[in-house]
Amino acid sequence: MKTTKRAPVDFLAPAVRDLPPSGIRKFFDLVAQTKGIISLGVGEPDFVTPWHVRESAIFAIERGLTTYTSNWGLPELREAIAAHWQRWQGITYDPAQEILVTVGVAESIDLAMRAVLSPGDEVLIPEPCFVSYTACTRLAGGVPVTVPTRPEDGFRLDPDELRRRITPRTKAMLIGFPSNPTGAVLSREELLAVARVAEEYDLLVLSDEIYGELTYSGEHVSFASLPGMQARTILLGGFSKANAMTGWRLGYACGPAPILEAMFKIHQYTIMCAPTLSQWAALEALQHGQAEVERMKSEYNRRRLLMVRGFKDIGLPCVEPQGAFYIFPSVAGTGLTDEEFALRLLEEEKVAVVPGRAFGPSGEGCIRCSYAASVEKLTTALERMKQFVQRLH
Protein backbone atom coordinates (compact mmCIF):
# COMPACT_ATOMS: atom_id res chain seq x y z
CA MET A 1 0.00 0.00 0.00
CA LYS A 2 1.38 3.36 -1.01
CA THR A 3 1.57 5.94 1.76
CA THR A 4 2.46 9.60 1.89
CA LYS A 5 5.75 10.24 3.64
CA ARG A 6 5.33 12.29 6.78
CA ALA A 7 7.55 15.19 7.70
CA PRO A 8 9.09 15.07 11.21
CA VAL A 9 6.63 17.69 12.46
CA ASP A 10 3.74 15.42 11.47
CA PHE A 11 4.79 12.92 14.12
CA LEU A 12 4.24 15.40 16.94
CA ALA A 13 1.31 15.07 19.31
CA PRO A 14 -1.08 18.00 18.75
CA ALA A 15 -1.05 18.93 22.44
CA VAL A 16 2.71 19.47 22.28
CA ARG A 17 2.86 20.88 18.76
CA ASP A 18 0.33 23.59 19.58
CA LEU A 19 1.83 24.48 22.97
CA PRO A 20 3.38 27.96 22.90
CA PRO A 21 6.90 28.37 24.29
CA SER A 22 7.31 29.94 27.70
CA GLY A 23 6.89 33.69 27.43
CA ILE A 24 9.66 34.11 29.98
CA ARG A 25 12.23 31.96 28.19
CA LYS A 26 11.23 33.31 24.78
CA PHE A 27 11.97 36.83 25.97
CA PHE A 28 15.25 35.89 27.63
CA ASP A 29 16.61 34.42 24.44
CA LEU A 30 16.95 38.09 23.52
CA VAL A 31 18.51 38.91 26.89
CA ALA A 32 21.25 36.33 26.31
CA GLN A 33 22.32 38.29 23.24
CA THR A 34 22.74 41.58 25.14
CA LYS A 35 25.84 42.39 27.15
CA GLY A 36 26.00 44.47 30.31
CA ILE A 37 22.36 44.12 31.29
CA ILE A 38 20.77 44.26 34.72
CA SER A 39 18.29 41.41 34.81
CA LEU A 40 15.13 41.71 36.89
CA GLY A 41 13.56 38.90 34.96
CA VAL A 42 14.56 35.51 36.26
CA GLY A 43 12.78 34.31 39.41
CA GLU A 44 15.94 33.10 41.11
CA PRO A 45 17.48 34.20 44.42
CA ASP A 46 20.80 35.98 44.12
CA PHE A 47 21.89 34.29 47.35
CA VAL A 48 24.17 31.27 47.26
CA THR A 49 22.79 28.14 48.90
CA PRO A 50 23.89 28.34 52.56
CA TRP A 51 27.27 26.74 53.19
CA HIS A 52 26.06 24.07 55.64
CA VAL A 53 23.48 22.89 53.10
CA ARG A 54 26.19 22.59 50.44
CA GLU A 55 28.44 20.85 52.96
CA SER A 56 25.75 18.27 53.70
CA ALA A 57 25.68 17.27 50.02
CA ILE A 58 29.48 17.06 49.93
CA PHE A 59 29.44 14.92 53.06
CA ALA A 60 26.87 12.63 51.41
CA ILE A 61 29.28 12.16 48.50
CA GLU A 62 32.12 11.40 50.90
CA ARG A 63 29.99 8.76 52.61
CA GLY A 64 29.11 7.22 49.25
CA LEU A 65 25.40 8.08 49.51
CA THR A 66 25.03 8.31 45.75
CA THR A 67 22.60 5.50 44.93
CA TYR A 68 18.87 5.69 44.27
CA THR A 69 16.63 6.54 47.18
CA SER A 70 13.14 5.17 47.65
CA ASN A 71 10.92 6.28 44.79
CA TRP A 72 8.98 8.25 47.40
CA GLY A 73 12.14 10.02 48.56
CA LEU A 74 14.42 9.67 51.56
CA PRO A 75 12.40 8.56 54.60
CA GLU A 76 14.32 11.06 56.75
CA LEU A 77 13.42 13.90 54.38
CA ARG A 78 9.75 12.96 54.23
CA GLU A 79 9.65 12.83 58.02
CA ALA A 80 11.26 16.27 58.16
CA ILE A 81 8.75 17.67 55.66
CA ALA A 82 5.90 16.29 57.76
CA ALA A 83 7.40 17.81 60.91
CA HIS A 84 7.84 21.15 59.13
CA TRP A 85 4.18 21.46 58.16
CA GLN A 86 2.99 20.23 61.54
CA ARG A 87 5.13 22.81 63.31
CA TRP A 88 4.42 25.66 60.89
CA GLN A 89 0.78 25.20 59.89
CA GLY A 90 -0.57 22.49 62.20
CA ILE A 91 -1.15 20.05 59.33
CA THR A 92 -0.46 16.35 59.91
CA TYR A 93 0.77 14.19 57.03
CA ASP A 94 1.81 10.53 57.03
CA PRO A 95 5.38 10.55 55.65
CA ALA A 96 4.98 7.03 54.27
CA GLN A 97 1.83 7.60 52.20
CA GLU A 98 1.07 11.29 51.93
CA ILE A 99 4.38 12.91 50.94
CA LEU A 100 6.18 12.46 47.62
CA VAL A 101 9.58 14.05 46.92
CA THR A 102 9.83 15.36 43.34
CA VAL A 103 12.14 17.14 40.93
CA GLY A 104 11.05 20.63 41.91
CA VAL A 105 7.49 21.84 42.32
CA ALA A 106 7.27 21.77 38.52
CA GLU A 107 7.23 17.96 38.54
CA SER A 108 4.67 17.92 41.36
CA ILE A 109 2.28 20.05 39.30
CA ASP A 110 2.76 17.84 36.25
CA LEU A 111 2.24 14.64 38.25
CA ALA A 112 -0.86 15.96 39.96
CA MET A 113 -2.44 17.04 36.68
CA ARG A 114 -1.72 13.72 34.97
CA ALA A 115 -2.93 11.74 37.98
CA VAL A 116 -6.34 13.38 38.29
CA LEU A 117 -7.38 14.78 34.89
CA SER A 118 -9.28 12.98 32.18
CA PRO A 119 -9.53 14.48 28.68
CA GLY A 120 -11.76 17.53 28.75
CA ASP A 121 -11.71 18.06 32.52
CA GLU A 122 -11.56 21.76 33.36
CA VAL A 123 -9.19 23.40 35.85
CA LEU A 124 -9.80 26.87 37.28
CA ILE A 125 -6.59 28.93 37.33
CA PRO A 126 -6.38 32.48 38.71
CA GLU A 127 -4.51 34.75 36.32
CA PRO A 128 -1.92 36.30 35.94
CA CYS A 129 -0.26 33.03 36.82
CA PHE A 130 3.01 31.15 36.59
CA VAL A 131 3.56 30.05 33.01
CA SER A 132 3.53 26.29 33.63
CA TYR A 133 0.05 26.16 35.16
CA THR A 134 -1.92 26.29 31.91
CA ALA A 135 0.72 24.33 29.99
CA CYS A 136 0.70 21.39 32.43
CA THR A 137 -3.10 21.36 32.36
CA ARG A 138 -3.12 21.07 28.57
CA LEU A 139 -0.40 18.44 28.49
CA ALA A 140 -2.48 16.31 30.86
CA GLY A 141 -5.47 16.55 28.54
CA GLY A 142 -7.29 19.09 30.67
CA VAL A 143 -8.76 22.46 29.79
CA PRO A 144 -7.39 25.50 31.66
CA VAL A 145 -10.12 27.99 32.56
CA THR A 146 -8.46 31.20 33.66
CA VAL A 147 -10.02 33.43 36.30
CA PRO A 148 -8.84 37.04 36.00
CA THR A 149 -7.57 38.97 39.00
CA ARG A 150 -7.17 42.74 38.78
CA PRO A 151 -4.81 45.37 40.17
CA GLU A 152 -7.70 47.42 41.54
CA ASP A 153 -8.50 44.40 43.76
CA GLY A 154 -4.86 43.88 44.74
CA PHE A 155 -4.79 40.84 42.40
CA ARG A 156 -6.83 38.96 45.00
CA LEU A 157 -9.07 36.10 43.94
CA ASP A 158 -12.79 36.84 43.85
CA PRO A 159 -14.83 33.70 44.72
CA ASP A 160 -17.72 34.97 42.60
CA GLU A 161 -15.39 35.01 39.59
CA LEU A 162 -14.65 31.37 40.32
CA ARG A 163 -18.35 30.48 40.49
CA ARG A 164 -19.10 32.17 37.17
CA ARG A 165 -16.63 29.90 35.40
CA ILE A 166 -17.65 26.57 36.91
CA THR A 167 -19.29 24.07 34.55
CA PRO A 168 -20.19 20.37 34.84
CA ARG A 169 -16.66 19.64 33.52
CA THR A 170 -14.87 21.58 36.29
CA LYS A 171 -12.81 19.17 38.37
CA ALA A 172 -10.11 21.19 40.11
CA MET A 173 -8.56 24.55 40.74
CA LEU A 174 -4.86 25.41 40.82
CA ILE A 175 -3.95 28.36 43.01
CA GLY A 176 -0.57 29.87 43.82
CA PHE A 177 -0.29 32.32 46.72
CA PRO A 178 1.94 34.18 47.36
CA SER A 179 1.66 34.79 43.65
CA ASN A 180 4.19 34.65 40.89
CA PRO A 181 4.07 37.20 39.18
CA THR A 182 2.05 39.67 41.27
CA GLY A 183 3.22 39.06 44.82
CA ALA A 184 -0.42 38.93 45.95
CA VAL A 185 -1.30 37.12 49.17
CA LEU A 186 -4.72 35.95 50.35
CA SER A 187 -5.77 36.37 53.97
CA ARG A 188 -7.31 33.52 55.93
CA GLU A 189 -10.78 35.01 55.40
CA GLU A 190 -10.22 35.25 51.65
CA LEU A 191 -8.94 31.69 51.50
CA LEU A 192 -11.97 30.50 53.48
CA ALA A 193 -14.23 32.05 50.81
CA VAL A 194 -12.33 30.11 48.13
CA ALA A 195 -12.60 26.95 50.26
CA ARG A 196 -16.37 27.33 50.35
CA VAL A 197 -16.43 27.29 46.55
CA ALA A 198 -14.27 24.15 46.50
CA GLU A 199 -16.59 22.43 48.95
CA GLU A 200 -19.79 23.63 47.28
CA TYR A 201 -18.76 22.29 43.88
CA ASP A 202 -16.70 19.33 45.15
CA LEU A 203 -13.43 20.48 43.59
CA LEU A 204 -9.90 19.26 44.13
CA VAL A 205 -7.47 22.07 44.96
CA LEU A 206 -3.82 22.15 43.94
CA SER A 207 -2.16 24.75 46.18
CA ASP A 208 1.30 25.91 45.08
CA GLU A 209 2.90 27.34 48.23
CA ILE A 210 6.52 27.48 47.10
CA TYR A 211 6.70 31.15 48.21
CA GLY A 212 4.84 30.63 51.49
CA GLU A 213 7.85 31.38 53.68
CA LEU A 214 8.40 34.66 51.83
CA THR A 215 5.29 36.37 53.17
CA TYR A 216 5.92 39.91 54.45
CA SER A 217 2.57 41.09 55.74
CA GLY A 218 1.14 38.79 58.38
CA GLU A 219 1.67 35.04 58.33
CA HIS A 220 1.27 32.59 55.49
CA VAL A 221 -1.90 30.50 55.70
CA SER A 222 -1.80 27.13 53.96
CA PHE A 223 -4.94 26.19 52.06
CA ALA A 224 -4.65 22.65 53.44
CA SER A 225 -4.83 24.00 57.00
CA LEU A 226 -8.38 25.34 56.50
CA PRO A 227 -11.27 23.35 58.02
CA GLY A 228 -12.14 20.36 55.82
CA MET A 229 -9.64 21.25 53.08
CA GLN A 230 -6.77 18.85 53.74
CA ALA A 231 -8.80 15.95 52.30
CA ARG A 232 -9.30 17.79 48.99
CA THR A 233 -5.94 19.60 48.69
CA ILE A 234 -2.66 18.67 47.06
CA LEU A 235 -0.12 20.88 48.79
CA LEU A 236 2.90 21.72 46.65
CA GLY A 237 6.12 22.94 48.22
CA GLY A 238 9.86 23.01 47.66
CA PHE A 239 13.25 24.48 48.42
CA SER A 240 14.14 26.60 45.39
CA LYS A 241 12.97 30.00 46.59
CA ALA A 242 13.11 30.43 50.37
CA ASN A 243 16.20 28.20 50.69
CA ALA A 244 18.01 29.54 47.58
CA MET A 245 18.24 26.05 46.07
CA THR A 246 16.95 26.52 42.51
CA GLY A 247 19.58 24.38 40.79
CA TRP A 248 19.15 21.51 43.26
CA ARG A 249 15.72 20.85 41.70
CA LEU A 250 13.85 19.54 44.70
CA GLY A 251 10.20 19.84 45.62
CA TYR A 252 7.43 17.74 47.08
CA ALA A 253 3.71 17.12 47.14
CA CYS A 254 1.58 16.39 50.21
CA GLY A 255 -1.99 15.16 50.01
CA PRO A 256 -4.54 12.36 50.32
CA ALA A 257 -2.92 8.93 50.07
CA PRO A 258 -4.94 7.65 47.04
CA ILE A 259 -3.95 10.70 44.97
CA LEU A 260 -0.33 10.60 46.11
CA GLU A 261 -0.21 6.89 45.22
CA ALA A 262 -1.37 7.73 41.69
CA MET A 263 1.23 10.50 41.39
CA PHE A 264 3.86 8.10 42.74
CA LYS A 265 3.16 5.58 39.98
CA ILE A 266 3.83 8.16 37.26
CA HIS A 267 6.91 9.45 39.08
CA GLN A 268 8.18 5.88 39.53
CA TYR A 269 8.09 5.13 35.83
CA THR A 270 9.32 8.48 34.52
CA ILE A 271 11.77 9.85 37.11
CA MET A 272 12.61 6.96 39.48
CA CYS A 273 13.56 9.31 42.32
CA ALA A 274 14.60 12.89 42.91
CA PRO A 275 18.38 13.53 42.99
CA THR A 276 19.86 11.86 46.05
CA LEU A 277 22.39 14.57 46.92
CA SER A 278 19.70 17.24 46.65
CA GLN A 279 17.57 15.29 49.10
CA TRP A 280 20.34 15.20 51.70
CA ALA A 281 20.90 18.92 51.20
CA ALA A 282 17.17 19.63 51.59
CA LEU A 283 17.10 17.62 54.82
CA GLU A 284 19.84 19.84 56.23
CA ALA A 285 17.98 22.97 55.05
CA LEU A 286 14.81 21.87 56.83
CA GLN A 287 16.52 20.85 60.05
CA HIS A 288 19.02 23.68 60.45
CA GLY A 289 18.32 26.35 57.84
CA GLN A 290 15.57 28.54 59.29
CA ALA A 291 17.94 31.30 60.38
CA GLU A 292 19.16 31.73 56.80
CA VAL A 293 15.58 31.74 55.50
CA GLU A 294 14.75 34.58 57.90
CA ARG A 295 17.90 36.49 56.95
CA MET A 296 17.13 36.26 53.23
CA LYS A 297 13.49 37.14 53.82
CA SER A 298 14.51 40.27 55.70
CA GLU A 299 16.72 41.34 52.82
CA TYR A 300 13.97 40.67 50.26
CA ASN A 301 11.64 42.82 52.34
CA ARG A 302 14.15 45.69 52.25
CA ARG A 303 14.37 45.37 48.48
CA ARG A 304 10.58 45.11 48.18
CA LEU A 305 10.09 48.46 49.87
CA LEU A 306 12.82 49.97 47.70
CA MET A 307 11.01 48.84 44.55
CA VAL A 308 7.63 50.11 45.72
CA ARG A 309 9.12 53.56 46.41
CA GLY A 310 11.05 53.46 43.15
CA PHE A 311 8.05 52.78 40.94
CA LYS A 312 6.03 55.42 42.76
CA ASP A 313 8.80 57.91 41.98
CA ILE A 314 8.89 56.83 38.33
CA GLY A 315 5.12 57.17 38.06
CA LEU A 316 4.36 53.55 37.22
CA PRO A 317 1.38 52.38 39.32
CA CYS A 318 1.87 49.12 41.16
CA VAL A 319 0.15 47.02 43.80
CA GLU A 320 2.43 46.59 46.78
CA PRO A 321 3.45 42.91 46.78
CA GLN A 322 2.90 41.07 50.04
CA GLY A 323 4.85 37.90 49.22
CA ALA A 324 7.35 36.18 46.88
CA PHE A 325 10.00 38.48 45.32
CA TYR A 326 8.20 40.06 42.38
CA ILE A 327 6.53 43.38 41.71
CA PHE A 328 4.09 43.87 38.83
CA PRO A 329 3.82 47.56 37.86
CA SER A 330 1.53 48.83 35.11
CA VAL A 331 3.12 50.42 32.05
CA ALA A 332 -0.19 51.10 30.31
CA GLY A 333 0.16 54.84 30.87
CA THR A 334 3.37 55.02 28.85
CA GLY A 335 1.59 54.45 25.55
CA LEU A 336 3.56 51.23 24.97
CA THR A 337 2.38 47.67 25.25
CA ASP A 338 4.09 45.61 27.92
CA GLU A 339 6.11 43.79 25.28
CA GLU A 340 7.15 47.03 23.54
CA PHE A 341 8.12 48.50 26.90
CA ALA A 342 10.23 45.47 27.84
CA LEU A 343 11.98 45.29 24.47
CA ARG A 344 12.81 49.00 24.32
CA LEU A 345 13.92 49.05 27.97
CA LEU A 346 16.30 46.21 27.18
CA GLU A 347 17.62 47.83 24.02
CA GLU A 348 17.90 51.41 25.30
CA GLU A 349 18.73 51.01 28.99
CA LYS A 350 19.96 47.42 29.25
CA VAL A 351 17.42 46.47 31.93
CA ALA A 352 15.59 43.17 31.51
CA VAL A 353 12.03 42.68 32.75
CA VAL A 354 9.30 40.25 31.67
CA PRO A 355 6.21 41.41 29.73
CA GLY A 356 3.08 40.75 31.77
CA ARG A 357 1.37 38.95 28.90
CA ALA A 358 3.79 36.05 29.49
CA PHE A 359 1.58 35.24 32.50
CA GLY A 360 -1.69 35.31 30.56
CA PRO A 361 -3.96 37.96 29.04
CA SER A 362 -4.76 39.35 32.51
CA GLY A 363 -1.12 40.39 32.77
CA GLU A 364 -1.11 42.55 29.65
CA GLY A 365 -0.12 46.14 30.32
CA CYS A 366 2.17 45.19 33.22
CA ILE A 367 5.76 44.03 33.59
CA ARG A 368 7.19 41.57 36.11
CA CYS A 369 10.30 42.68 37.94
CA SER A 370 12.13 40.38 40.31
CA TYR A 371 13.78 41.98 43.32
CA ALA A 372 15.93 38.93 43.94
CA ALA A 373 18.92 41.10 43.01
CA SER A 374 21.25 43.29 45.03
CA VAL A 375 20.16 46.71 46.26
CA GLU A 376 22.90 48.24 44.11
CA LYS A 377 21.54 46.59 40.95
CA LEU A 378 17.96 47.41 41.83
CA THR A 379 18.82 51.06 42.46
CA THR A 380 20.63 51.33 39.12
CA ALA A 381 17.79 49.56 37.30
CA LEU A 382 15.24 51.96 38.78
CA GLU A 383 17.34 54.95 37.72
CA ARG A 384 17.55 53.62 34.17
CA MET A 385 13.82 52.93 34.06
CA LYS A 386 13.09 56.44 35.26
CA GLN A 387 15.25 57.88 32.47
CA PHE A 388 13.48 55.65 29.95
CA VAL A 389 9.96 56.61 31.08
CA GLN A 390 10.87 60.33 31.13
CA ARG A 391 11.99 60.14 27.51
CA LEU A 392 8.60 58.72 26.53
CA HIS A 393 6.78 61.88 27.67
Salt bridges, closest charged atoms under 4 A:
ASP18 OD1 - ARG17 NE 3.21
ASP46 OD1 - ARG303 NH1 2.88
GLU107 OE2 - HIS267 ND1 2.72
ASP110 OD2 - ARG114 NH2 3.08
ASP121 OD1 - ARG169 NH2 3.79
ASP121 OD2 - LYS171 NZ 3.43
ASP160 OD1 - ARG163 NH1 3.56
GLU161 OE2 - ARG150 NH1 3.03
GLU161 OE2 - ARG164 NH2 3.39
GLU161 OE1 - ARG165 NH1 2.60
GLU190 OE2 - ARG156 NE 3.17
GLU200 OE1 - ARG163 NH2 3.10
ASP202 OD1 - ARG232 NH1 3.23
GLU209 OE1 - HIS220 NE2 2.71
GLU284 OE2 - HIS52 ND1 2.71
GLU284 OE1 - HIS288 ND1 3.25
GLU292 OE2 - HIS52 NE2 3.16
GLU299 OE2 - ARG302 NH2 3.07
GLU299 OE2 - ARG303 NE 3.23
ASP313 OD2 - LYS386 NZ 2.88
GLU320 OE2 - ARG304 NH1 2.90
ASP338 OD1 - ARG357 NH2 2.95
GLU339 OE1 - ARG357 NH1 3.90
GLU348 OE2 - ARG344 NE 2.81
GLU348 OE1 - ARG391 NH2 2.97
GLU349 OE2 - ARG391 NH1 2.74
